Amino acid sequence: MQQLSIILPAKNEAEGLQRTLPALRQAYPQAEIIVVNDGSTDDTAAIAASHGAQVVSNPYSMGNGAAIKRGSRAASGDVLVFMDADGQHSAQHIAALLAKLEEGYDMVVGARDASGQANLHRGLANGFYNRLASHMTGHCIDDLTSGFRAVRAEKFREFLHLLPNGFSYPTTSTMAFFRSAYPVAYVPIPVAKRVGTGSHIRPIKDGIRFLLIIFKIATLYSPLKLFAPVAIAFFLTGLGYYGYTFATMHRFTNMSVLLFSAAVIIFLIGLISEQITNLTYRRDG
């Protein structure tokens, strides 16, 4: 029988853990429960310990991804389940993830519906991520950024060096599994309202993160699928501009040269990125 480890990254989640941990212990009394205390200033560590969870404490806040990595290294289970400590994810839905995992998948993700998104603008952003990632991989991705997932520990640890310390670890791990031909499945799950302070809209910070995740999706899977269309767009723009200037002024202008040069450079960067990506996922032996 496979050993189960449940990992909860937690930063100032004492209130949420009061509700989440008893339900987990009741549903999975034999499971290893690990709470990664990410530099909390409240009673997160004490609450976790009082409910029998193994506590891994960071001396300062390192980020959600860093907590996931530390929890994964500390876990002894063959199967890892990651879930939020704020009460959004329910212990009763873990069984659906594990059942799907037993069908031969290496990662199963709990997919949220529209009501499970923090707010409208994040829901729209996540919908865009899902469509872009589905295009890049050729597989239907229902929820790229969900943190509620079950994975096979051995496979997940192969990619710990790729995971960022911030909040985009779900994106990175999902794309890494697809890139390495490890089967991924999605199970629809409802999401409860989080306990404690809700999410706030930060247009500049969230906008920058939006762009970074888009580039991360592309570069983690197949950079040429991003760079090639951009290069073609520059080339066609240069060709069209050259046709216009030749017809009106009988000239080949510097702008046309710049656009053609940009197209070649972008395409070559895509080729180099593709080779780097291949080397990143190479595993000798």
SVG drawing of the C-alpha trace seen along z (x, -y; Angstrom):
<svg xmlns="http://www.w3.org/2000/svg" viewBox="-19 -58 42 60">
<polyline fill="none" stroke="black" stroke-width="0.4" points="0.0,0.0 1.3,-3.4 2.1,-5.9 0.4,-9.2 1.9,-12.6 -0.3,-15.7 1.6,-19.0 0.1,-22.3 2.2,-25.5 1.0,-28.0 1.8,-31.6 -0.3,-33.1 -3.0,-30.5 -3.7,-29.6 -7.4,-30.1 -7.6,-28.0 -5.6,-25.2 -8.0,-24.9 -10.6,-23.8 -8.5,-22.0 -6.3,-19.8 -9.0,-18.0 -10.8,-17.1 -7.6,-15.7 -6.7,-13.7 -10.2,-12.2 -10.3,-11.3 -6.7,-10.1 -5.5,-9.0 -2.5,-7.1 -1.3,-9.8 1.7,-11.9 0.6,-15.6 3.2,-18.2 2.6,-21.9 5.3,-24.2 5.3,-27.3 6.5,-30.0 7.7,-32.6 4.3,-33.1 3.9,-35.7 0.8,-34.1 0.2,-30.7 0.4,-28.7 3.2,-26.4 1.7,-25.9 -1.8,-25.1 -0.3,-22.6 1.7,-20.8 -1.3,-20.6 -3.2,-18.7 -0.4,-16.2 1.1,-17.6 4.8,-17.6 5.9,-21.2 8.7,-22.4 9.4,-26.1 11.1,-28.7 13.0,-31.3 11.5,-33.9 9.0,-33.9 10.5,-32.2 7.3,-32.0 4.7,-29.4 6.9,-27.5 9.7,-27.3 7.3,-25.9 6.2,-23.3 9.8,-22.3 10.7,-22.0 7.6,-20.0 8.3,-17.7 11.9,-17.0 10.6,-16.3 7.8,-14.0 8.3,-10.2 5.2,-9.2 5.0,-7.7 2.1,-10.0 2.1,-13.7 -1.0,-15.8 -0.7,-19.6 -3.5,-21.7 -4.0,-25.2 -4.2,-25.7 -6.8,-28.5 -9.9,-26.2 -10.5,-26.5 -9.7,-22.8 -11.7,-20.1 -10.3,-16.8 -13.2,-14.9 -12.1,-15.8 -8.7,-14.2 -10.2,-10.7 -11.3,-11.8 -7.7,-12.9 -6.2,-9.6 -8.8,-7.5 -7.9,-9.2 -4.2,-8.8 -4.7,-5.0 -5.9,-5.0 -2.3,-5.4 -1.8,-9.2 1.3,-10.8 -0.4,-14.0 -4.0,-14.8 -5.2,-18.4 -8.3,-19.6 -9.9,-22.0 -11.9,-24.9 -14.9,-26.3 -15.6,-30.1 -17.0,-30.4 -13.7,-29.1 -11.6,-32.1 -10.5,-34.7 -12.0,-37.6 -13.1,-38.4 -9.8,-39.6 -7.9,-36.6 -10.6,-34.3 -10.1,-35.9 -6.3,-35.6 -6.5,-32.0 -8.8,-31.3 -6.2,-32.8 -3.5,-30.7 -5.5,-27.5 -6.1,-28.2 -2.5,-29.2 -1.1,-26.2 -3.6,-23.9 -2.4,-25.3 1.3,-24.8 0.9,-21.3 -1.8,-20.0 -3.7,-18.7 -6.8,-20.2 -5.7,-22.0 -8.7,-22.8 -6.9,-24.6 -3.2,-25.5 -2.8,-27.4 -4.7,-25.2 -2.6,-24.4 -4.7,-21.4 -3.1,-18.3 -1.9,-14.8 1.4,-13.6 3.7,-10.7 6.6,-11.8 9.4,-10.3 8.2,-12.1 7.6,-15.4 11.0,-15.6 12.6,-15.4 11.5,-19.0 12.2,-20.6 15.1,-22.5 12.7,-24.1 10.1,-25.3 10.2,-29.0 10.0,-30.1 7.0,-32.3 3.4,-31.5 3.7,-30.0 4.8,-26.5 1.6,-24.9 2.2,-26.3 5.8,-25.1 5.1,-21.6 2.2,-21.1 4.2,-22.1 7.2,-20.1 5.0,-16.9 3.5,-17.4 7.0,-18.2 8.3,-14.9 5.3,-12.8 4.1,-12.1 0.3,-11.8 -1.8,-14.5 -5.5,-14.5 -8.1,-17.0 -10.9,-16.4 -13.5,-19.1 -13.8,-20.2 -15.7,-23.0 -13.7,-25.5 -14.9,-27.1 -14.4,-30.7 -11.0,-31.1 -10.7,-31.7 -9.1,-35.0 -8.1,-37.9 -9.2,-37.7 -7.2,-38.4 -6.7,-42.0 -6.5,-43.3 -2.9,-44.7 -3.1,-45.8 0.7,-46.5 2.1,-43.6 -0.5,-41.1 -0.1,-42.4 3.6,-41.8 3.1,-38.3 0.5,-37.7 3.2,-38.4 5.9,-36.4 3.6,-33.3 2.8,-33.6 6.5,-33.5 7.1,-30.7 4.3,-28.6 6.0,-29.0 9.6,-28.5 8.9,-25.5 7.3,-23.6 8.3,-24.6 9.8,-28.1 9.6,-27.9 5.8,-27.8 6.1,-31.3 9.1,-32.7 8.2,-31.4 4.8,-33.2 6.4,-36.4 9.2,-36.1 6.7,-35.4 4.7,-38.5 7.8,-40.7 8.8,-39.2 5.3,-39.7 5.2,-43.3 8.6,-44.0 7.5,-42.4 4.3,-44.5 6.1,-47.7 8.7,-47.0 5.9,-46.5 4.4,-49.8 7.6,-51.8 8.6,-50.2 5.3,-51.0 5.2,-54.5 8.8,-55.6 10.7,-52.8 12.9,-52.4 14.0,-49.7 14.0,-51.5 15.9,-51.1 12.6,-50.2 12.2,-47.2 15.7,-46.1 15.1,-46.4 11.9,-44.4 13.5,-41.6 16.5,-41.6 14.3,-41.4 12.4,-38.4 15.7,-36.5 17.0,-37.3 13.8,-36.3 13.7,-33.0 17.3,-32.2 16.6,-33.0 13.7,-30.6 16.0,-27.9 18.5,-28.4 15.7,-28.4 14.4,-25.2 17.8,-23.5 18.2,-24.9 14.7,-23.5 15.7,-20.1 18.8,-20.1 16.8,-21.1 14.6,-18.1 17.4,-15.6 17.9,-12.9 21.0,-10.7 20.5,-7.1"/>
</svg>
